[in-house]
Amino acid sequence: MSFPIPEPFVWDDSFKVFYENLDEEHKGLFKAIFECAKTPDNAGALAHLIKVVGEHFADEESMMTKANFADLATHKQVHEEFLGKIKGLSTPLSDDTVKFAKEWLVTHIKGTDFKYKEKL
């Protein structure tokens, strides 16, 4: 499933999962990817992206665990794969890499995270 990539690349209400902490973290992920896109040679921006992604995934998985969310194992595996990919990156980031990150985030929120709405 494919979803349109917002341009400029910013979070909007169409990405709401209706958990305030997760929506705020998703906003931060958009900002971090936007910074990487704006300054693809900035290693600090990439390091920040990796940090906020890891923290967000841990928070989301913790909420899923507490709620006994049925799809936790699959969701966690998807998180681990993405985090592994971005941890393996180095600057300068290619346009294709930035496009991948944008597409992944949009698809993950709207195609995967939306499955936990009202279940956590």
MDTraj code that builds the backbone (N, CA, C; nanometers):
import mdtraj as md
import numpy as np

residues = "MET SER PHE PRO ILE PRO GLU PRO PHE VAL TRP ASP ASP SER PHE LYS VAL PHE TYR GLU ASN LEU ASP GLU GLU HIS LYS GLY LEU PHE LYS ALA ILE PHE GLU CYS ALA LYS THR PRO ASP ASN ALA GLY ALA LEU ALA HIS LEU ILE LYS VAL VAL GLY GLU HIS PHE ALA ASP GLU GLU SER MET MET THR LYS ALA ASN PHE ALA ASP LEU ALA THR HIS LYS GLN VAL HIS GLU GLU PHE LEU GLY LYS ILE LYS GLY LEU SER THR PRO LEU SER ASP ASP THR VAL LYS PHE ALA LYS GLU TRP LEU VAL THR HIS ILE LYS GLY THR ASP PHE LYS TYR LYS GLU LYS LEU".split()
xyz = np.array([
    [0.0840, -0.1175, 0.0000],
    [0.0000, 0.0000, 0.0000],
    [0.0887, 0.1241, 0.0000],
    [0.0495, 0.2193, -0.0778],
    [0.1285, 0.3411, -0.0925],
    [0.0442, 0.4615, -0.0504],
    [0.1102, 0.5551, 0.0147],
    [0.0442, 0.6763, 0.0615],
    [0.1217, 0.7960, 0.0096],
    [0.0523, 0.9073, -0.0183],
    [0.1233, 1.0249, -0.0680],
    [0.2198, 1.0808, 0.0364],
    [0.3360, 1.1221, -0.0109],
    [0.4375, 1.1824, 0.0747],
    [0.4090, 1.3321, 0.0809],
    [0.3857, 1.3855, 0.2013],
    [0.3570, 1.5291, 0.2089],
    [0.4775, 1.6129, 0.1673],
    [0.4490, 1.7207, 0.1014],
    [0.5543, 1.8139, 0.0601],
    [0.5063, 1.9545, 0.0873],
    [0.5666, 2.0297, 0.1752],
    [0.6891, 1.9934, 0.2469],
    [0.6644, 1.8752, 0.3414],
    [0.7727, 1.8085, 0.3782],
    [0.7638, 1.6871, 0.4576],
    [0.7423, 1.7227, 0.6041],
    [0.6156, 1.7389, 0.6405],
    [0.5786, 1.7706, 0.7779],
    [0.4570, 1.6868, 0.8178],
    [0.4487, 1.6599, 0.9473],
    [0.3358, 1.5879, 1.0046],
    [0.2110, 1.6730, 0.9935],
    [0.0959, 1.6101, 0.9683],
    [-0.0320, 1.6796, 0.9735],
    [-0.1335, 1.5865, 1.0396],
    [-0.2535, 1.6351, 1.0602],
    [-0.3545, 1.5588, 1.1331],
    [-0.3912, 1.4252, 1.0686],
    [-0.3621, 1.4081, 0.9417],
    [-0.3939, 1.2802, 0.8766],
    [-0.3071, 1.1660, 0.9315],
    [-0.2031, 1.2013, 1.0096],
    [-0.1136, 1.1008, 1.0682],
    [-0.1470, 1.0700, 1.2143],
    [-0.2542, 1.1288, 1.2681],
    [-0.2880, 1.1108, 1.4090],
    [-0.3172, 0.9643, 1.4412],
    [-0.2522, 0.9165, 1.5484],
    [-0.2853, 0.7849, 1.6028],
    [-0.3674, 0.8003, 1.7308],
    [-0.3859, 0.9236, 1.7750],
    [-0.4696, 0.9596, 1.8887],
    [-0.4142, 0.9129, 2.0235],
    [-0.2833, 0.9027, 2.0295],
    [-0.2108, 0.8901, 2.1563],
    [-0.1155, 1.0085, 2.1546],
    [-0.1375, 1.1054, 2.2434],
    [-0.0661, 1.2317, 2.2346],
    [0.0852, 1.2140, 2.2320],
    [0.1376, 1.1270, 2.3175],
    [0.2823, 1.1078, 2.3218],
    [0.3350, 1.0525, 2.1890],
    [0.2630, 0.9588, 2.1302],
    [0.3085, 0.9008, 2.0034],
    [0.2927, 0.9995, 1.8887],
    [0.1850, 1.0760, 1.8889],
    [0.1699, 1.1790, 1.7850],
    [0.2831, 1.2811, 1.7942],
    [0.3196, 1.3208, 1.9160],
    [0.4306, 1.4158, 1.9329],
    [0.5617, 1.3545, 1.8845],
    [0.5835, 1.2282, 1.9164],
    [0.7053, 1.1615, 1.8696],
    [0.7055, 1.1479, 1.7179],
    [0.5904, 1.1173, 1.6587],
    [0.5831, 1.1101, 1.5127],
    [0.6180, 1.2449, 1.4504],
    [0.5706, 1.3538, 1.5107],
    [0.6076, 1.4872, 1.4620],
    [0.7590, 1.5038, 1.4638],
    [0.8212, 1.4555, 1.5707],
    [0.9670, 1.4634, 1.5812],
    [1.0385, 1.3805, 1.4761],
    [0.9810, 1.2673, 1.4405],
    [1.0411, 1.1846, 1.3344],
    [1.0337, 1.2569, 1.2005],
    [0.9205, 1.3199, 1.1728],
    [0.9098, 1.3986, 1.0500],
    [1.0166, 1.5074, 1.0476],
    [1.0310, 1.5783, 1.1597],
    [1.1301, 1.6863, 1.1663],
    [1.2712, 1.6324, 1.1462],
    [1.3010, 1.5193, 1.2067],
    [1.4361, 1.4626, 1.1961],
    [1.4668, 1.4198, 1.0525],
    [1.3700, 1.3588, 0.9865],
    [1.3918, 1.3200, 0.8461],
    [1.4025, 1.4451, 0.7592],
    [1.3198, 1.5455, 0.7863],
    [1.3265, 1.6711, 0.7118],
    [1.4660, 1.7332, 0.7247],
    [1.5218, 1.7324, 0.8454],
    [1.6561, 1.7878, 0.8664],
    [1.7601, 1.7101, 0.7870],
    [1.7470, 1.5788, 0.7833],
    [1.8399, 1.4970, 0.7049],
    [1.8269, 1.5278, 0.5562],
    [1.7045, 1.5524, 0.5114],
    [1.6824, 1.5862, 0.3706],
    [1.7409, 1.7228, 0.3374],
    [1.7261, 1.8161, 0.4324],
    [1.7733, 1.9526, 0.4104],
    [1.9261, 1.9598, 0.4127],
    [1.9882, 1.8800, 0.4991],
    [2.1347, 1.8816, 0.5138],
    [2.1876, 1.7385, 0.5105],
    [2.1882, 1.6770, 0.3928],
    [2.2250, 1.5350, 0.3829],
    [2.3696, 1.5041, 0.4228],
    [2.4520, 1.6058, 0.4346],
    [2.5914, 1.5835, 0.4749],
    [2.6123, 1.6063, 0.6245],
    [2.5042, 1.6304, 0.6996],
    [2.5120, 1.6606, 0.8414],
    [2.5031, 1.5319, 0.9244],
    [2.6174, 1.4848, 0.9732],
    [2.6210, 1.3621, 1.0537],
    [2.5423, 1.3784, 1.1832],
    [2.5390, 1.4992, 1.2374],
    [2.4619, 1.5245, 1.3591],
    [2.3127, 1.5055, 1.3375],
    [2.2637, 1.5468, 1.2223],
    [2.1215, 1.5286, 1.1897],
    [2.0889, 1.3805, 1.1778],
    [2.1778, 1.3044, 1.1155],
    [2.1577, 1.1603, 1.1039],
    [2.1612, 1.0947, 1.2422],
    [2.2550, 1.1331, 1.3259],
    [2.2641, 1.0775, 1.4610],
    [2.1372, 1.1090, 1.5403],
    [2.0861, 1.2300, 1.5239],
    [1.9624, 1.2679, 1.5924],
    [1.8454, 1.1825, 1.5432],
    [1.8380, 1.1599, 1.4122],
    [1.7320, 1.0754, 1.3563],
    [1.7382, 0.9362, 1.4190],
    [1.8548, 0.8784, 1.4226],
    [1.8706, 0.7439, 1.4795],
    [1.8256, 0.7428, 1.6258],
    [1.8626, 0.8456, 1.6996],
    [1.8265, 0.8550, 1.8419],
    [1.6752, 0.8632, 1.8601],
    [1.6099, 0.9555, 1.7882],
    [1.4656, 0.9730, 1.8086],
    [1.3856, 0.8537, 1.7569],
    [1.4337, 0.7902, 1.6525],
    [1.3665, 0.6698, 1.6029],
    [1.3742, 0.5596, 1.7086],
    [1.4930, 0.5360, 1.7633],
    [1.5089, 0.4328, 1.8654],
    [1.4234, 0.4590, 1.9881],
    [1.4206, 0.5823, 2.0333],
    [1.3395, 0.6186, 2.1503],
    [1.1902, 0.6007, 2.1217],
    [1.1480, 0.6429, 2.0048],
    [1.0063, 0.6292, 1.9688],
    [0.9667, 0.4822, 1.9607],
    [1.0470, 0.4024, 1.8938],
    [1.0142, 0.2607, 1.8820],
    [1.0031, 0.1962, 2.0199],
    [1.0939, 0.2294, 2.1101],
    [1.0899, 0.1735, 2.2458],
    [0.9602, 0.2148, 2.3167],
    [0.9211, 0.3404, 2.3047],
    [0.7975, 0.3875, 2.3680],
    [0.6751, 0.3171, 2.3103],
    [0.6699, 0.3094, 2.1794],
    [0.5550, 0.2479, 2.1135],
    [0.5447, 0.1003, 2.1511],
    [0.6577, 0.0298, 2.1488],
    [0.6580, -0.1127, 2.1822],
    [0.6216, -0.1350, 2.3287],
    [0.6616, -0.0452, 2.4160],
    [0.6251, -0.0550, 2.5578],
    [0.4738, -0.0431, 2.5748],
    [0.4145, 0.0520, 2.5049],
    [0.2687, 0.0668, 2.5119],
    [0.1988, -0.0566, 2.4555],
    [0.2526, -0.1126, 2.3494],
    [0.1932, -0.2330, 2.2903],
    [0.2031, -0.3506, 2.3867],
    [0.3172, -0.3623, 2.4529],
    [0.3367, -0.4705, 2.5491],
    [0.2355, -0.4596, 2.6629],
    [0.2220, -0.3390, 2.7175],
    [0.1277, -0.3169, 2.8286],
    [-0.0156, -0.3475, 2.7877],
    [-0.0489, -0.3243, 2.6614],
    [-0.1853, -0.3470, 2.6126],
    [-0.2050, -0.4880, 2.5568],
    [-0.1008, -0.5707, 2.5637],
    [-0.1061, -0.7052, 2.5041],
    [-0.1503, -0.6993, 2.3579],
    [-0.0931, -0.6049, 2.2859],
    [-0.1266, -0.5854, 2.1447],
    [-0.0890, -0.7107, 2.0661],
    [-0.1835, -0.7649, 1.9931],
    [-0.1666, -0.8945, 1.9266],
    [-0.0554, -0.8957, 1.8220],
    [-0.0325, -0.7837, 1.7568],
    [0.0640, -0.7799, 1.6456],
    [0.2001, -0.7253, 1.6878],
    [0.2310, -0.7284, 1.8171],
    [0.3557, -0.6705, 1.8667],
    [0.4791, -0.7305, 1.8005],
    [0.4870, -0.8619, 1.7910],
    [0.6083, -0.9257, 1.7376],
    [0.6373, -0.8801, 1.5946],
    [0.5359, -0.8768, 1.5113],
    [0.5538, -0.8336, 1.3724],
    [0.5920, -0.6861, 1.3673],
    [0.5233, -0.6061, 1.4472],
    [0.5499, -0.4621, 1.4491],
    [0.6934, -0.4356, 1.4951],
    [0.7355, -0.5070, 1.5977],
    [0.8711, -0.4902, 1.6503],
    [0.9756, -0.5294, 1.5452],
    [0.9500, -0.6352, 1.4705],
    [1.0428, -0.6779, 1.3659],
    [1.0581, -0.5696, 1.2588],
    [0.9478, -0.5071, 1.2213],
    [0.9518, -0.3983, 1.1219],
    [1.0355, -0.2822, 1.1762],
    [1.0163, -0.2510, 1.3044],
    [1.0956, -0.1458, 1.3682],
    [1.2446, -0.1797, 1.3634],
    [1.2781, -0.3027, 1.4013],
    [1.4184, -0.3435, 1.4062],
    [1.4840, -0.3351, 1.2688],
    [1.4105, -0.3727, 1.1655],
    [1.4655, -0.3677, 1.0293],
    [1.4949, -0.2236, 0.9883],
    [1.4011, -0.1328, 1.0149],
    [1.4227, 0.0070, 0.9783],
    [1.5368, 0.0673, 1.0589],
    [1.5381, 0.0439, 1.1886],
    [1.6440, 0.0984, 1.2735],
    [1.7797, 0.0441, 1.2302],
    [1.7848, -0.0832, 1.1955],
    [1.9094, -0.1423, 1.1463],
    [1.9575, -0.0741, 1.0189],
    [1.8650, -0.0446, 0.9305],
    [1.9020, 0.0223, 0.8050],
    [1.9566, 0.1622, 0.8313],
    [1.8882, 0.2397, 0.9139],
    [1.9356, 0.3774, 0.9325],
    [2.0635, 0.3821, 1.0164],
    [2.0824, 0.2844, 1.1048],
    [2.2077, 0.2798, 1.1812],
    [2.3267, 0.2505, 1.0905],
    [2.3009, 0.1851, 0.9775],
    [2.4068, 0.1525, 0.8827],
    [2.4390, 0.2638, 0.7845],
    [2.3698, 0.3756, 0.7946],
    [2.3909, 0.4861, 0.7010],
    [2.5082, 0.5734, 0.7432],
    [2.5609, 0.6430, 0.6456],
    [2.6617, 0.7451, 0.6731],
    [2.6334, 0.8624, 0.5805],
    [2.6855, 0.9760, 0.6190],
    [2.6653, 1.0959, 0.5386],
    [2.7745, 1.1064, 0.4342],
    [2.7474, 1.1705, 0.3224],
    [2.6220, 1.2348, 0.2852],
    [2.5158, 1.1316, 0.2455],
    [2.3919, 1.1609, 0.2805],
    [2.2804, 1.0744, 0.2449],
    [2.2395, 1.1007, 0.1006],
    [2.2108, 0.9945, 0.0301],
    [2.1662, 1.0092, -0.1086],
    [2.0191, 1.0492, -0.1128],
    [1.9784, 1.1038, -0.2240],
    [1.8374, 1.1388, -0.2432],
    [1.7493, 1.0147, -0.2290],
    [1.7967, 0.9013, -0.2799],
    [1.7205, 0.7767, -0.2704],
    [1.7025, 0.7335, -0.1255],
    [1.8052, 0.7521, -0.0439],
    [1.7976, 0.7157, 0.0973],
    [1.6960, 0.8037, 0.1696],
    [1.7002, 0.9319, 0.1427],
    [1.6048, 1.0244, 0.2046],
    [1.4632, 0.9899, 0.1600],
    [1.4460, 0.9620, 0.0324],
    [1.3134, 0.9248, -0.0198],
    [1.2649, 0.7971, 0.0477],
    [1.3536, 0.7001, 0.0652],
    [1.3177, 0.5756, 0.1334],
    [1.2678, 0.6046, 0.2748],
    [1.3398, 0.6874, 0.3494],
    [1.3022, 0.7184, 0.4872],
    [1.1665, 0.7880, 0.4927],
    [1.1443, 0.8824, 0.4042],
    [1.0156, 0.9521, 0.3996],
    [0.9020, 0.8536, 0.3696],
    [0.9205, 0.7730, 0.2659],
    [0.8176, 0.6765, 0.2275],
    [0.7933, 0.5752, 0.3392],
    [0.9023, 0.5312, 0.4029],
    [0.8880, 0.4328, 0.5097],
    [0.8045, 0.4904, 0.6233],
    [0.8347, 0.6110, 0.6674],
    [0.7638, 0.6700, 0.7798],
    [0.6155, 0.6883, 0.7482],
    [0.5849, 0.7444, 0.6337],
    [0.4459, 0.7675, 0.5953],
    [0.3701, 0.6351, 0.5861],
    [0.4276, 0.5385, 0.5196],
    [0.3636, 0.4078, 0.5034],
    [0.3510, 0.3368, 0.6377],
    [0.4533, 0.3478, 0.7213],
    [0.4500, 0.2798, 0.8500],
    [0.3404, 0.3380, 0.9395],
    [0.3311, 0.4684, 0.9464],
    [0.2273, 0.5282, 1.0319],
    [0.0886, 0.4943, 0.9788],
    [0.0647, 0.5234, 0.8522],
    [-0.0706, 0.5065, 0.7983],
    [-0.1066, 0.3608, 0.7693],
    [-0.0087, 0.2779, 0.7392],
    [-0.0375, 0.1391, 0.7047],
    [-0.0197, 0.0410, 0.8186],
    [0.0654, 0.0745, 0.9162],
    [0.0961, -0.0182, 1.0253],
    [0.0522, 0.0374, 1.1603],
    [0.0953, 0.1572, 1.1940],
    [0.0599, 0.2144, 1.3242],
    [-0.0911, 0.2341, 1.3388],
    [-0.1587, 0.2652, 1.2313],
    [-0.3029, 0.2862, 1.2404],
    [-0.3752, 0.1609, 1.2903],
    [-0.3117, 0.0450, 1.2806],
    [-0.3737, -0.0802, 1.3279],
    [-0.3851, -0.0824, 1.4797],
    [-0.3068, -0.0008, 1.5509],
    [-0.3177, -0.0016, 1.6967],
    [-0.4074, 0.1108, 1.7501],
    [-0.4663, 0.1890, 1.6629],
    [-0.5582, 0.2937, 1.7095],
    [-0.6661, 0.2308, 1.7979],
    [-0.6911, 0.2952, 1.9116],
    [-0.7921, 0.2526, 2.0081],
    [-0.7651, 0.1157, 2.0705],
    [-0.6426, 0.0649, 2.0567],
    [-0.6102, -0.0667, 2.1115],
    [-0.4988, -0.0613, 2.2158],
    [-0.4396, 0.0566, 2.2357],
    [-0.3331, 0.0688, 2.3347],
    [-0.3865, 0.1425, 2.4559],
])
top = md.Topology()
chain = top.add_chain()
for i, resn in enumerate(residues, 1):
    res = top.add_residue(resn, chain, resSeq=i)
    for name in ("N", "CA", "C"):
        top.add_atom(name, md.element.get_by_symbol(name[0]), res)
traj = md.Trajectory(xyz[None], top)
